[in-house]
Amino acid sequence: MEFESFYLEIEGEEMSDIYPDLISVEVELDDQLANMFRIRLPLIKQEDATWSYLDDENFLVWKQVSIGAGFAGETEELITGRITHVKPLFDPDPSQCVLEIWGMDESVLMDREEKLKDWPNKKDSDIASEIFGLYGFSAEVEDTEVVHDEAVSTIIQRETDMRFLQRLALRNGFECYVAGSTAYFRKPQLDDTPQPVLACHFGDETNLSRFSIEVNALTPSNVAMFQVDRLNKEVMDSAAESSRQTALGNTDSAGILASGMDPPTNFIGMNAATGKPEMDALCQGFYHNAEWFVSAEGEIAGNLYGHALKARSTVTIKGVGETYSGVYYVSHVTHSFTPDGYVQYFKVKRNALMPQGSEDFTAASDPGLT
């Protein structure tokens, strides 16, 4: 069993003085949304009629907050962001008065101003690099290859920088997010080394308090698109009928179809593309989004796991039968710190069933998967 620890910093200064008073600290990490944090402190009326923490300048909006967690004295950052909401709650019972502080990661700075701007002769990845640079972020940007020639069509931005980049990311099958001081515009990292193993009903190795799985056979689908070429007026077509991203198991979405059953096809509409290469990328991105047909959620006893689970990364899960044991992609984690301890609530997804045989289920002495 590991002993958990965490830290809370505001404007670079650790707030250790408030630790004994903290009611709770939560950090939500998600693969689709901005990461968020929530801090709850007691409001106690003092003899001079002031309230504890209520007028503390550390809790003003737009202050920078960093929260980290770890074990055995070693911590890692979970989130760096800005306070966006402060909510004092005054209950009739003075002992129940609370100060709630909410915030978001640094991407909130990119989501405050709607812009109308053209981006001629640019690749989506070029645009991402340029916008990230405006905010001083280090950037990890994957090349998108297709140049949008202004002779054919020019990309027009009509939203905030963050929403604009998320729209460009979606059509490339990319993720777009900010973690700490680094901004990312890239495909999901499915080939990275998985995080430490999660185990369900696995004797002394058990670290899951609960776990549930859902298989939805209706989500996988082929994707197709038709469009008239703007120069020669010919009809262009594109389709995605197989995956180009790593399968996290041995039986993918095509493998779950009954004998003689063909996959469904969805057609993309209301999404104009500048040419065949962009249509291909758009169809493939939508295909990849649809092939996550396995989803699961659970709860981790933090001090039994000994690791702070991260979203947008893979994790190996065992003890749930051969069909469902294997590598999953972490889509959401809520890290919750209270006086009762450290709990992690998580969601994962998978685009295949059954192990591939190369998974590392930890110790060589493992008795098996089930």
C-alpha positions as CSV (number, residue, x, y, z in Angstrom):
1,M,0.0,0.0,0.0
2,E,1.3,3.5,-1.0
3,F,0.7,6.7,1.0
4,E,-0.7,9.4,-1.2
5,S,0.3,13.1,-1.3
6,F,-0.7,16.1,-3.2
7,Y,0.2,19.8,-3.6
8,L,-1.7,23.0,-4.3
9,E,0.1,26.0,-5.6
10,I,-1.2,29.5,-6.5
11,E,1.0,31.8,-8.5
12,G,3.9,29.4,-7.9
13,E,3.6,29.4,-4.1
14,E,2.5,26.2,-2.3
15,M,-0.5,26.8,-0.1
16,S,0.5,24.4,2.6
17,D,-1.2,26.6,5.3
18,I,-4.6,25.8,4.0
19,Y,-4.2,22.0,3.8
20,P,-5.7,21.3,7.3
21,D,-8.8,23.2,6.3
22,L,-9.5,21.8,2.9
23,I,-12.8,20.1,2.5
24,S,-12.0,18.6,-0.9
25,V,-9.9,19.1,-4.1
26,E,-11.0,17.6,-7.4
27,V,-9.2,17.6,-10.7
28,E,-11.0,16.4,-13.9
29,L,-9.0,15.3,-16.9
30,D,-10.9,14.6,-20.1
31,D,-10.0,13.8,-23.7
32,Q,-12.7,16.0,-25.1
33,L,-13.0,18.9,-22.7
34,A,-10.7,21.4,-21.0
35,N,-9.3,20.0,-17.8
36,M,-10.9,21.5,-14.7
37,F,-10.3,21.8,-10.9
38,R,-12.6,22.4,-7.9
39,I,-11.5,23.4,-4.4
40,R,-13.8,23.6,-1.4
41,L,-12.8,25.5,1.8
42,P,-14.9,26.2,4.9
43,L,-16.1,29.8,5.5
44,I,-15.8,30.5,9.2
45,K,-17.0,33.8,10.6
46,Q,-14.4,35.4,12.7
47,E,-14.9,37.5,15.9
48,D,-14.3,40.7,13.9
49,A,-17.2,39.7,11.5
50,T,-14.9,38.8,8.6
51,W,-14.9,35.4,7.0
52,S,-12.0,33.1,6.6
53,Y,-10.7,32.9,3.0
54,L,-13.5,35.1,1.6
55,D,-11.3,38.1,1.1
56,D,-8.0,36.3,0.5
57,E,-6.3,37.6,-2.7
58,N,-5.0,34.1,-3.5
59,F,-8.5,33.1,-4.5
60,L,-9.3,35.9,-7.0
61,V,-10.3,35.0,-10.5
62,W,-7.5,34.5,-13.1
63,K,-5.0,33.5,-10.5
64,Q,-2.8,30.6,-11.7
65,V,-3.3,27.3,-9.9
66,S,-1.2,24.1,-10.1
67,I,-2.3,20.8,-8.5
68,G,-0.3,17.6,-8.4
69,A,-0.5,14.2,-6.8
70,G,1.8,11.3,-6.1
71,F,3.0,8.6,-3.8
72,A,6.0,8.0,-1.6
73,G,7.0,11.6,-1.6
74,E,7.1,11.9,-5.4
75,T,4.4,14.0,-7.1
76,E,3.6,14.9,-10.6
77,E,1.5,17.7,-12.0
78,L,-2.2,17.0,-12.7
79,I,-3.2,20.5,-13.9
80,T,-2.0,24.0,-14.3
81,G,-4.8,26.5,-15.0
82,R,-6.7,29.6,-14.0
83,I,-9.4,30.4,-11.4
84,T,-12.5,31.2,-13.5
85,H,-15.3,31.0,-10.8
86,V,-15.5,31.8,-7.1
87,K,-18.7,30.8,-5.3
88,P,-19.2,31.6,-1.6
89,L,-22.2,29.5,-0.2
90,F,-23.8,30.9,3.0
91,D,-25.9,28.3,4.7
92,P,-28.3,29.0,7.6
93,D,-26.0,26.7,9.6
94,P,-22.8,28.6,10.0
95,S,-20.8,25.4,10.1
96,Q,-22.0,24.6,6.5
97,C,-20.8,27.8,4.9
98,V,-18.3,27.0,2.1
99,L,-16.1,28.7,-0.5
100,E,-16.0,26.9,-3.8
101,I,-13.2,27.8,-6.3
102,W,-13.4,26.4,-9.9
103,G,-11.0,26.7,-12.7
104,M,-9.8,25.4,-16.1
105,D,-6.5,24.6,-17.7
106,E,-4.5,27.2,-19.6
107,S,-6.6,26.6,-22.8
108,V,-9.2,28.9,-21.3
109,L,-6.9,31.8,-22.4
110,M,-7.5,30.6,-26.0
111,D,-11.3,30.5,-25.6
112,R,-12.3,34.1,-24.7
113,E,-12.5,36.0,-28.0
114,E,-14.4,35.0,-31.1
115,K,-12.5,36.0,-34.2
116,L,-13.3,36.3,-37.9
117,K,-10.1,35.6,-39.8
118,D,-9.0,33.9,-43.0
119,W,-6.1,31.4,-43.2
120,P,-5.0,31.2,-46.9
121,N,-2.5,28.7,-48.2
122,K,-2.1,27.0,-44.8
123,K,-2.1,23.4,-43.5
124,D,-4.2,22.8,-40.4
125,S,-1.0,21.9,-38.6
126,D,0.6,25.3,-39.7
127,I,-2.4,27.1,-38.2
128,A,-2.2,25.2,-35.0
129,S,1.5,26.0,-34.6
130,E,0.9,29.7,-35.3
131,I,-2.0,30.0,-32.9
132,F,-0.2,28.2,-30.1
133,G,2.8,30.5,-30.5
134,L,0.5,33.5,-29.9
135,Y,-0.1,32.3,-26.4
136,G,3.5,31.4,-25.6
137,F,2.9,27.6,-25.4
138,S,5.4,25.0,-26.3
139,A,3.8,23.0,-29.1
140,E,3.7,19.4,-30.2
141,V,2.0,19.5,-33.6
142,E,1.6,16.6,-36.0
143,D,1.8,17.5,-39.7
144,T,-1.5,17.3,-41.6
145,E,0.0,17.4,-45.1
146,V,-3.0,19.0,-47.0
147,V,-2.4,22.7,-48.0
148,H,-5.6,24.7,-48.4
149,D,-4.8,26.5,-51.7
150,E,-6.6,29.9,-51.7
151,A,-7.3,29.4,-55.5
152,V,-9.7,26.7,-54.4
153,S,-10.8,27.5,-50.9
154,T,-9.6,29.5,-47.9
155,I,-10.1,28.4,-44.3
156,I,-12.2,30.9,-42.4
157,Q,-12.2,31.1,-38.6
158,R,-15.5,32.3,-37.0
159,E,-14.9,31.1,-33.4
160,T,-12.4,31.4,-30.6
161,D,-8.9,30.1,-31.2
162,M,-9.5,27.0,-29.1
163,R,-12.8,26.0,-30.7
164,F,-11.4,26.7,-34.1
165,L,-8.4,24.4,-33.5
166,Q,-10.7,21.7,-32.0
167,R,-12.8,21.9,-35.2
168,L,-9.6,21.4,-37.3
169,A,-8.5,18.6,-35.1
170,L,-11.8,16.7,-35.4
171,R,-11.6,16.6,-39.2
172,N,-8.1,15.1,-38.9
173,G,-8.9,12.6,-36.2
174,F,-6.6,14.6,-33.9
175,E,-6.8,15.7,-30.3
176,C,-6.2,19.4,-29.4
177,Y,-5.5,20.3,-25.8
178,V,-3.2,22.1,-23.4
179,A,-1.4,20.4,-20.5
180,G,0.8,22.6,-18.4
181,S,2.7,25.0,-20.7
182,T,2.5,22.6,-23.7
183,A,-0.2,22.6,-26.4
184,Y,-0.9,19.5,-28.5
185,F,-2.4,19.0,-31.9
186,R,-2.0,15.3,-32.9
187,K,-3.5,11.9,-33.2
188,P,-4.2,9.9,-30.0
189,Q,-1.1,8.3,-28.7
190,L,-2.3,4.7,-28.7
191,D,1.2,3.1,-29.0
192,D,2.7,4.6,-25.9
193,T,3.7,2.4,-23.0
194,P,0.5,1.8,-20.9
195,Q,0.2,3.2,-17.4
196,P,0.5,0.7,-14.5
197,V,-2.0,-2.1,-14.5
198,L,-5.5,-1.9,-13.0
199,A,-6.7,-5.1,-11.5
200,C,-10.3,-6.2,-10.6
201,H,-10.9,-9.1,-8.2
202,F,-7.3,-10.2,-8.6
203,G,-6.3,-11.1,-5.0
204,D,-3.6,-9.0,-3.5
205,E,-3.1,-7.1,-6.7
206,T,-6.7,-5.7,-6.7
207,N,-6.8,-1.9,-6.9
208,L,-10.2,-1.3,-8.5
209,S,-13.1,-0.7,-6.1
210,R,-15.6,-1.1,-8.9
211,F,-15.6,-1.5,-12.7
212,S,-18.3,-1.8,-15.4
213,I,-18.1,-2.3,-19.1
214,E,-20.5,-1.7,-22.0
215,V,-20.2,-3.0,-25.6
216,N,-22.2,-1.0,-28.2
217,A,-22.3,-2.8,-31.5
218,L,-24.2,0.1,-33.1
219,T,-21.4,2.7,-33.0
220,P,-18.8,1.3,-35.6
221,S,-19.6,2.4,-39.1
222,N,-18.0,3.0,-42.5
223,V,-17.9,6.6,-43.5
224,A,-18.4,8.1,-47.0
225,M,-18.7,11.5,-48.6
226,F,-19.6,13.1,-52.0
227,Q,-18.8,16.6,-53.1
228,V,-18.7,18.6,-56.4
229,D,-15.2,19.7,-57.3
230,R,-15.2,23.5,-57.3
231,L,-12.9,23.8,-60.3
232,N,-14.0,21.2,-62.8
233,K,-17.5,20.5,-61.4
234,E,-16.9,16.8,-61.3
235,V,-18.3,14.7,-58.5
236,M,-15.6,13.6,-56.0
237,D,-16.2,10.7,-53.6
238,S,-14.3,9.3,-50.6
239,A,-14.8,6.5,-48.2
240,A,-13.2,5.0,-45.0
241,E,-13.9,1.3,-44.6
242,S,-10.9,0.2,-42.4
243,S,-9.0,1.6,-39.5
244,R,-5.5,3.2,-39.6
245,Q,-5.2,3.6,-35.9
246,T,-3.8,1.0,-33.6
247,A,-6.3,-1.7,-32.4
248,L,-6.1,-2.2,-28.7
249,G,-7.1,-5.8,-28.9
250,N,-7.3,-8.8,-31.2
251,T,-11.0,-8.5,-32.4
252,D,-11.8,-5.1,-33.9
253,S,-15.1,-3.6,-34.9
254,A,-15.2,-5.7,-38.2
255,G,-14.6,-8.8,-36.2
256,I,-17.7,-8.5,-34.1
257,L,-20.1,-8.6,-37.0
258,A,-22.2,-11.7,-37.4
259,S,-21.6,-13.9,-40.4
260,G,-22.9,-12.3,-43.6
261,M,-23.5,-8.9,-41.9
262,D,-22.0,-5.9,-43.5
263,P,-21.0,-2.8,-41.5
264,P,-23.4,0.3,-41.8
265,T,-22.3,3.4,-43.7
266,N,-22.8,7.0,-42.6
267,F,-22.5,9.8,-45.1
268,I,-20.9,13.1,-44.1
269,G,-22.9,16.2,-44.9
270,M,-22.6,19.9,-44.2
271,N,-18.8,19.6,-44.1
272,A,-17.2,21.1,-47.1
273,A,-13.7,20.0,-48.1
274,T,-11.3,21.7,-50.5
275,G,-10.4,18.5,-52.4
276,K,-10.0,14.7,-52.4
277,P,-7.1,14.5,-49.9
278,E,-9.1,16.5,-47.3
279,M,-12.2,14.4,-47.9
280,D,-10.1,11.3,-47.3
281,A,-8.8,12.7,-44.0
282,L,-12.2,13.8,-42.9
283,C,-13.8,10.4,-43.6
284,Q,-10.9,8.6,-41.9
285,G,-11.2,10.8,-38.8
286,F,-14.9,10.2,-38.5
287,Y,-14.3,6.4,-38.9
288,H,-11.8,6.4,-36.1
289,N,-14.1,8.3,-33.8
290,A,-16.9,5.8,-34.4
291,E,-14.8,2.6,-33.9
292,W,-14.6,3.0,-30.1
293,F,-17.3,0.4,-29.4
294,V,-16.2,-0.6,-25.9
295,S,-16.6,1.8,-23.0
296,A,-16.0,1.3,-19.3
297,E,-15.8,3.2,-16.0
298,G,-14.6,2.5,-12.6
299,E,-13.2,3.7,-9.3
300,I,-9.6,3.3,-8.1
301,A,-8.4,3.1,-4.5
302,G,-5.6,5.6,-4.9
303,N,-3.3,4.2,-2.2
304,L,-3.6,0.7,-3.6
305,Y,-2.8,1.7,-7.2
306,G,0.1,3.9,-6.3
307,H,-0.2,6.0,-9.4
308,A,-2.1,9.1,-10.6
309,L,-4.0,7.9,-13.7
310,K,-3.8,10.3,-16.7
311,A,-6.3,10.9,-19.4
312,R,-5.2,10.7,-23.1
313,S,-3.0,7.7,-22.4
314,T,-3.4,3.9,-22.3
315,V,-3.8,1.6,-19.3
316,T,-3.9,-2.2,-19.1
317,I,-6.8,-3.7,-17.2
318,K,-6.9,-7.4,-16.0
319,G,-9.1,-9.6,-14.0
320,V,-12.3,-9.0,-16.1
321,G,-12.2,-12.1,-18.3
322,E,-10.2,-12.8,-21.4
323,T,-12.7,-11.0,-23.6
324,Y,-12.4,-7.7,-21.8
325,S,-8.9,-7.8,-20.3
326,G,-6.3,-5.8,-22.2
327,V,-5.3,-2.2,-23.1
328,Y,-7.8,0.6,-22.9
329,Y,-7.5,4.3,-23.8
330,V,-8.3,6.6,-20.8
331,S,-10.9,9.2,-21.8
332,H,-11.6,10.7,-18.3
333,V,-10.3,10.8,-14.8
334,T,-11.5,12.7,-11.7
335,H,-8.9,12.8,-9.0
336,S,-10.7,13.5,-5.7
337,F,-8.9,14.4,-2.5
338,T,-10.8,14.5,0.8
339,P,-10.0,13.9,4.5
340,D,-11.2,10.3,3.8
341,G,-8.4,9.8,1.3
342,Y,-7.6,9.8,-2.5
343,V,-10.0,8.3,-5.0
344,Q,-9.8,8.3,-8.8
345,Y,-13.0,7.9,-10.9
346,F,-12.2,7.1,-14.5
347,K,-13.7,6.2,-17.9
348,V,-11.9,4.2,-20.6
349,K,-12.6,3.1,-24.1
350,R,-11.4,0.4,-26.5
351,N,-11.7,-0.2,-30.2
352,A,-11.3,-4.0,-30.0
353,L,-11.9,-7.0,-27.7
354,M,-9.6,-9.9,-26.6
355,P,-5.9,-9.5,-25.8
356,Q,-3.4,-9.5,-28.6
357,G,-0.8,-11.5,-26.7
358,S,1.8,-8.8,-26.4
359,E,0.2,-7.1,-23.4
360,D,2.2,-6.7,-20.2
361,F,0.0,-7.9,-17.3
362,T,2.9,-7.1,-14.9
363,A,4.5,-9.9,-12.9
364,A,5.7,-13.0,-14.8
365,S,4.1,-15.0,-12.0
366,D,0.6,-13.7,-12.9
367,P,-1.8,-16.7,-12.6
368,G,-3.7,-15.6,-15.7
369,L,-6.2,-13.0,-17.0
370,T,-9.4,-14.2,-15.4
